[in-house]
Amino acid sequence: MSRLVALLILVLPGAVAALGIKLMRDALFGHTFAPFPSLFLQGAAGLAFFLFGLYILAGFILYRDRKRNQVSPRFRKKKL
């Protein structure tokens, strides 16, 4: 069950990031979609989707590697 949750944590933000890339590409080539009235809004939404998906994926991988003690010293949690 935990592997399924981990897979969903990786797949869903990856899909959001892929959607963001698609929206930015289509804005670059001048194709608008129904919920976006202008190319600028579509490109901005694509950038936001991409950055959000990347943030979640990178955070999950960093958390997992910190837990397994596989990160370099500058990424380790600092002890208070």
PyMOL commands that set and color helices and strands:
alter all, ss='L'
color gray80, all
select helices_A, chain A and resi 2-28+39-67+73-75
alter helices_A, ss='H'
color red, helices_A
deselect
rebuild
show_as cartoon
